[in-house]
């Protein structure tokens, strides 16, 4: 947005596209405001703006807009509490000689957006929890959008291809707050649609997201949705195979089985330092393997390819290959930079966050590198191509 547009919004006390705060205060309130702007209940189709450093009447609160304050604002988005991730910017501006932090939030293409499992909306100057009717309106808004592939309908599937017990007992309590579930008491189909696992219409069908997360047989509809694990007794693909397996199923089961496979194959050596003190040295830190493999599953391309995520375990290294090159603002040049990320599958990322496989967005590679360094392994190496990304993890020396 141009500075003149921000100046007009700052002065417009009546606008429902603006919220003002004199200080950072409770970050939950800011998270709710971002969520409400992303939902764009009035359907302005224009960004909402949060001004930090001004009073309700638009006058300056003389707040010191530091880099730390801007980072804390940006962290509210990347913390994973607002799902799906909103498109937003955080900037320092001087408007009418008043220093302010400006958070600009674009309307979501796939509402409803939730903050800590609750849908927030804004009508006039008031922010409120969405009612069941509000959620229905927000769901209707997304039907005509150019949606990412993970929300595309799977026309060949039926609702019976979704495991409703897994959805109701496993995923639903992780995705929505217990209070909201108790209040709404909606039918299972309405919950499926609200969480983007199924479409509306005369013939409702599962979405790609629904099939990946709670499908009874995801491979029947998304042929590449599995992990191919291969353990090589040597350093080349032509060397003998020690173990191989095809790991598939709904995303929670797939990740759990994959990580159990890691535990089987990691070797742990023991040293006895200072007499009887045992120090254990795994050849690879499990925490790093988890981060990098989960990244491969989250960011891979599921559209137009039947290739799986491939994990090839050699005697001296592990290679994790994810189909699909860098996406969006991520390029070959900036790949792996901490805090810089984009999402080919934003709603799958949301589901993995809800299931506990993501703690914070945009830092997985950094966390993996930290764990490798702590364990004594070399840093991860990346081969970034147009068709795939491969990470190479070297064994501890």
N, C-alpha and C positions, 0 to 999 in steps of 0.2 A: 504494500500500500504506500502511496505517496504521503509525504509529510503533511501536505495540506489536507488530505483526507483524514489523517489522524487528528489533526487540529480541530476539524469540524466535529468529529466524533467525540473528542474530549469535552467539547463545549455542550454537546447535545445531551442534556440531563435526562431526556425522555426516551432516548434510544434503547431498544432491547438488545442491541448488538454490542453494548458497552458495559463493562463492570470496572469500578474504580476501587483501589485499596491504597491506604496511606502507607502501609508497610507490608512486608511479606507475611507475617503472622502465621496462622495455621495453614499448612500446605494442603490439608484436606479440602479446605474451602476453595482454594485455587484449583485443585483437581476437579472438584465438582463444577466450577465455572467453565473450565476447559471442556469437560464432558458435555455440558449444556450447549455451549457454542458449537461443538462438533455435531450435535444432534439437530441443530437448526430447526427447532420445532415450528417457528413462524414461517419457515420456508423462504427466507430472504435470498438464499443461494449466494450469500456474501459472507466474508469472514467476520467473526466476532473478535472483539479486542478487549484485552484486560490490561488496564493501566495500573502499574504499581508505583506509588510515590505521589499520589494526588488524593485530595479529600473528595467526598461525595459531590461537592459543588464544582469540582474541577480545578480548585486552587492547589498550589504546590504544598506538599507536606515536607519539603526540604530533606528528602531521603537521599542518602549517599548510595548511588547506583554503582556497586562494585562488581568486579568480575565474579566474585564468589556468589553474589546474589543472582547474577544471570545464570551461572552454572546450576544453582539450586532450582531455579525455575525450569531450566531445560531438563533437569533430572526428574521432575514430576512426570514428564512424558515418558522418559525411558525407564522409569521404575517398574513399569508393567502393571500399574494399578488402573490405567486407562486403556480399555480394550474395546474394539481394535485400535491400534495406535493412531492418534490423530495427526493430521498434517498441521504443523505449527512452527512459528519462528519466535525467537526471543532476541530483542535488540534493546540497546540503550539509545534513547532519543532526548533531544532538547526541544521541548515544545512550549512556545511562549515563555522562554527563559526558565522553564521548569524541567529539571532532569527527571526522566521517568524510564522505567523498564516497561517495554511494550511486548505483550504476548499476543500474537495474531493467530487465530485458529480458523482453519478452513472447514466448511461444512463437509461432513463425512459422506462418501459415496455409498456406504453400507451401514446405515444406522439400524438398530439402536447402538450407541456407544455407551459403555458402562464404566463407572468409577467404583472400584472395589465391589463389583457385582451389582451396582445400583445404577439405573438409568436416570440421568438428570436432564431436565429441560429448563428453558427460560421463556417465560411469557411476560412481556413488559419488563418492569424492573425486578421481578421476583424470580428466584431460582427455586425449583421444587422437584421432588421425586416424581417420575412419570407414573401415571396410572396405566392400567391394562389397556385402556382405550388409546392413550398417548402412544404406547408401544405399538399398537396396531397401525396407527397412522405413520409412525416412523418406518415400520416394515414396508408399508405400501410405497413409501418414498424411494426405496432402493430398487424397485422392480424394473424401472426403465433405465437404469444406469448401465454404463459400460463397466461391468464388474470384473475383478481379477478372477483368474481361472479357478481358484479354490472355491468360488461361489457359483460356478457354472452348474446348471442342472445336469444330472446324469440321466438322460432320457431312457436309457435301457434298464435302469434300476427301478425298483418299487420300494415303497416305505417298509415293506416286510423284509427288505434286505438290510435294514438297520436293526441292531441289537438294542431293543428298547429297555431291557433290564440293565445293560451296560450304561445306556444313556441316563436312565432315571436314578440308578443307584451309584454309578461311578462318576459320570461327567457333570450332571446337573448340579449336585451339591457343591462341586468345585468351582462352577462358573457363576453361580448366583448366591447372594447372601441368604442365609436361612430366613431372615426377616421378610425378604421379598418373596421367597417361595411360599412362606406361610400366608402372606397377605393375598397373593394373586390367585393361588389355587387353580391355575389354568390346566387345561387338558394337555396330555403329552404332545399331541400334534402341534398345538399352539407354542409349546416350549421349543419343539424342534425348529419351527419357523423363526421364532424369536432369536434363537442362537445360530441361525443360518445353516442348519443341518438339512433343511428341506425347503422347497419352494411353495409358494401359494399358486392358486389357479385351479382350473377345472380338473386337471390331473396332477396333483402334487407329486413330486419325485424328490429323491435325495439330491443334495448337492455333492460336489467333489469333497468338500469339507466333511459332510456327514458320513460319506463312505469311508474316508480315511480315518476318521476318529472313532466311529461306532459302527462301522459296517461289519456284517457277519463274515463276508469274504471280499475284502477290498480288491484283491487281485482279479476277481471276475470282471471288474469294471475299470480299474486303473492298472494296466499290466505292469508298469514299472514300480509299483509301490511296495518294494521289498528291498532287503539288504542282502547282497551276495558276499558271504564271508569265505575267505580262502586262506589257509595257513600253509605256507611253502617251507619246506625243509631245505633252505638254501637262500641264495640272493637273487635268483632269476626266476621268471615265470616257468621256464622249462625244467626247473628242479622238481623233485618229487613233492607230491601233495600230502601233508600230514593230516589235514582236517578241512572239511568244507561243509557249508550249510546254507540253506536258503531261509532267511528269517522274514516272516511276514505276519499279517494280522492287523487289527486296529492299532492305532499309533502307540497307545500305552503299552500294549502287549509286545509290539515290535521293539520298542526302545528297551523295555525290561529284558527281553530275551537277548538283545544285542549286547547289553551291558553285562549280563551273566556270562556271555561268551568271552568278553574281555577278561573277566575275573578268572576264568578257567585257564587262559593262555598267558597271563602275566606271571613272570617268574620273580620270586622274592628271595634275595640272598640275605644272609645274616652275618653281621660282624659283631665281635664282642670287644667293645671299647672300654677302657678304664676297668679292666678286670672282668666283671660279670655283666656289665651293662650291654644289652643286646640292641643293635641298631639295624633296622631292616631296610633294604634297598631294592625296591621293585625296578625291573628294567624299564618299565614305563609307568608313570603315575596315572592311576585310574581316573582321577579328576580331569586330567587333560584330555584323555581319550573320550570321556563322556562329552565334554564341551565340544570337541571338534566333530564327533560323530552326530551329535544332536544338531549342530549347525548344518551339516550336510543334508540331513533329513528335512530340516526346516526350510532351507534356502534353495533346494534343488528344483529343477524344472519338471513338473508332472505332466505338462502338456506337450504333445507332439513327439514324445519319445517313450519307448518301452524299456529303456535302460534303467537298471537299479542303481542304488548307491553301492559302490564296491569297496570292500575293506580287504586289502591284501596284506597279510602279515608275513614278512620275510624274517630271516634270522637277524638281520641288522637294522630293520626299519619296518614301519607300518605306513601304507599308503591308503588314504581315504579319498575316493573319487566321487564327486557329486555331479550328476548331469545338469547342464546349464551353466553358462558363464556368469560374469558379474551382472547385476541388475540395477536399473535406475541410476541413482547418483553414485553408486559404487562402480569404479572403473579398475582396469588393470593397474593404473598408476597409484591409486589411493587405497587399494584393497588391503584390508587388515588394520587400517588406522583405527585406533580406539575411539569409540563414540560415533563412528561414521557407519551407517548401515541403511539398507533399504530392503523392502520386503516384496518378493515375487508372490509369496503366499501369506499375506498379512493375517488372514483369519486362522490359518493353521498355526501361525506364530502365537496368536491369541490362545488357541486351544492348548498348545504346549505349555504356555505360561500358566493357564488355569490348572493343568495337570501337575504342575510343579517342576517341569523340566527346564524352565527358564526363570532365573531370579531377577535379572535385569537385562534389558535389551541393549545390544551394541557393544558388549564387552566380552563376549565368549572367547574370541581369539586371544585377547589380552589375558584373560584368566588362565587359558590353556598354556600360554607362553610362560606365565608366572609359575605355574605348577611344574612345567618342564625344567625351568631354571632351578627351582628349589630342589628338584630331584637329581640334578646334575646332568640332564639331557641337553643336547643342543637345541636351539630355538626351532620352531616349526618352519618348514620351507613350503612355499606355495607356488604351484604352477597354475596360472590363471589364463585360460583360453576362452575363445568365444563359445565353445560347446560344453566346457566342463571346468570345474575347479578341483585340483588335486592337492591335498596337504600331505607332506611327508614328515613323519616323526621318527627321528633317529634314536636308536637304542642308547642307553647310558653306557659311557665308555669306562 
